[in-house]
Amino acid sequence: MKIGVLASTKGTDLQAIIDEMKAGHMPGIELAVVVSNKADAYALERAKSQGYKTVFIDPTGKTREEFDAELVKVLREHEIQLVCLIGYMRILTPVFVNAFAGRIINVHPALLPKFGGKNFFGANVHEAVLAAHEKETGCTFHFVTEEVDGGPIILQDRVAVEPSDTPDTLKEKVQMLEKKWYPEIIRRFAAGKIASVPN
């Protein structure tokens, strides 16, 4: 099974997937391409330096739909069967979502439906969790639909929010969960254990 990763930032979870692949723990799964809308995204450098194909698509002067059409073309050229969003900072249009319906996975750094939607990304999420005095937070893996953070939930895992936590410490704790689960979610999808509408 060929997977494609869309990334805009450092690609920390991408490294966890690559590590599992290099350790032989993801048989039959190939990371075919890593694509970014940011030329300087460290995720591209991370993938390239470890021998993986990378593509930068310049969003300048393109509508969101035009950009996504180009993205679809690149992923189809690489015969991608599963799209993994890893710190991807663009909202996908119906052009993309419909092209890969039921085959796009995202991880959100909170327990959806809490702290989800267009305004919740990156540090904003952890700041909001702390401001709401939540007792726990975590990550949510879900299928991507046209509704931001609204697709069917695949899996959630939790960590406690301590009085001493900051947005940075929460990010670190949640990322540990993301890195633990992302390779496993991909394995389960490849094995047919996850349908696009989980039971």
FENLIN-V32812 format. One record per residue. N is the residue number from 0. RES is the residue in one small letter. BURIAL is # if it has 16 or more other C-alpha atoms within 10 Angstrom, else .. D_FIRST is the distance of its C-alpha to the first C-alpha in Angstrom with 1 decimal. Layout:
N&RES&BURIAL&D_FIRST, N&RES&BURIAL&D_FIRST
This chain:
0&m&#&0.0, 1&k&#&3.8, 2&i&#&6.5, 3&g&#&10.1, 4&v&#&13.2, 5&l&#&16.6, 6&a&#&19.4, 7&s&#&23.2, 8&t&#&24.6, 9&k&#&24.3, 10&g&#&20.7, 11&t&#&21.8, 12&d&#&18.8, 13&l&#&16.6, 14&q&#&18.5, 15&a&#&17.8, 16&i&#&14.0, 17&i&#&14.7, 18&d&.&17.3, 19&e&.&15.1, 20&m&#&12.6, 21&k&.&15.8, 22&a&.&17.2, 23&g&.&14.6, 24&h&.&13.9, 25&m&#&10.1, 26&p&.&9.3, 27&g&.&6.1, 28&i&.&4.8, 29&e&.&6.1, 30&l&#&8.6, 31&a&#&9.3, 32&v&#&12.4, 33&v&#&15.0, 34&v&#&17.4, 35&s&#&20.9, 36&n&#&24.0, 37&k&#&26.1, 38&a&.&26.8, 39&d&.&28.0, 40&a&#&25.3, 41&y&#&24.9, 42&a&#&21.1, 43&l&#&21.0, 44&e&#&23.3, 45&r&#&21.5, 46&a&#&18.2, 47&k&.&20.1, 48&s&.&22.3, 49&q&.&19.5, 50&g&.&18.1, 51&y&#&15.4, 52&k&#&15.8, 53&t&#&17.8, 54&v&#&19.4, 55&f&.&22.5, 56&i&.&23.5, 57&d&.&27.2, 58&p&.&28.2, 59&t&.&31.9, 60&g&.&33.7, 61&k&.&30.8, 62&t&.&30.8, 63&r&#&28.0, 64&e&.&26.9, 65&e&.&27.1, 66&f&#&25.1, 67&d&#&22.3, 68&a&#&22.4, 69&e&#&21.9, 70&l&#&19.0, 71&v&#&17.3, 72&k&.&18.1, 73&v&#&16.6, 74&l&#&13.2, 75&r&.&13.3, 76&e&.&14.4, 77&h&#&11.3, 78&e&.&9.2, 79&i&#&7.8, 80&q&#&6.4, 81&l&#&7.8, 82&v&#&11.0, 83&c&#&12.7, 84&l&#&16.5, 85&i&#&18.2, 86&g&#&21.9, 87&y&#&21.5, 88&m&#&25.1, 89&r&.&25.0, 90&i&.&25.1, 91&l&#&22.7, 92&t&#&24.5, 93&p&#&24.0, 94&v&#&22.8, 95&f&#&19.6, 96&v&#&19.3, 97&n&.&19.8, 98&a&.&17.3, 99&f&#&14.4, 100&a&#&16.4, 101&g&#&14.9, 102&r&#&11.8, 103&i&#&13.7, 104&i&#&14.6, 105&n&#&17.7, 106&v&#&19.9, 107&h&#&23.6, 108&p&#&26.2, 109&a&#&28.4, 110&l&#&28.7, 111&l&#&28.2, 112&p&.&30.1, 113&k&.&32.4, 114&f&#&32.4, 115&g&#&29.8, 116&g&.&30.1, 117&k&.&30.8, 118&n&.&33.3, 119&f&#&31.4, 120&f&#&29.2, 121&g&.&29.5, 122&a&.&32.8, 123&n&.&34.2, 124&v&#&32.3, 125&h&#&33.7, 126&e&#&37.1, 127&a&#&37.2, 128&v&#&36.3, 129&l&#&39.2, 130&a&.&41.5, 131&a&.&40.9, 132&h&.&41.8, 133&e&.&38.7, 134&k&.&38.7, 135&e&.&35.0, 136&t&#&31.9, 137&g&#&28.2, 138&c&#&24.8, 139&t&#&23.1, 140&f&#&19.4, 141&h&#&19.2, 142&f&#&17.5, 143&v&#&19.0, 144&t&#&21.6, 145&e&#&24.5, 146&e&.&26.6, 147&v&.&26.3, 148&d&#&25.1, 149&g&.&25.7, 150&g&#&22.4, 151&p&#&21.8, 152&i&#&21.8, 153&i&#&19.0, 154&l&.&20.9, 155&q&#&24.0, 156&d&.&25.5, 157&r&.&29.1, 158&v&.&31.5, 159&a&.&35.3, 160&v&#&37.0, 161&e&.&39.9, 162&p&.&43.2, 163&s&.&42.6, 164&d&.&39.2, 165&t&.&38.7, 166&p&#&35.9, 167&d&.&34.8, 168&t&.&34.9, 169&l&#&33.1, 170&k&#&30.3, 171&e&.&30.0, 172&k&#&29.9, 173&v&#&27.4, 174&q&#&25.1, 175&m&#&25.2, 176&l&#&23.8, 177&e&#&21.1, 178&k&#&20.1, 179&k&.&20.3, 180&w&#&18.2, 181&y&#&15.4, 182&p&#&13.2, 183&e&.&14.2, 184&i&#&13.3, 185&i&#&9.7, 186&r&#&9.7, 187&r&.&11.7, 188&f&#&9.6, 189&a&#&6.5, 190&a&.&9.6, 191&g&.&11.1, 192&k&.&13.9, 193&i&.&14.1, 194&a&.&15.1, 195&s&#&15.9, 196&v&.&19.5, 197&p&.&19.7, 198&n&.&22.7
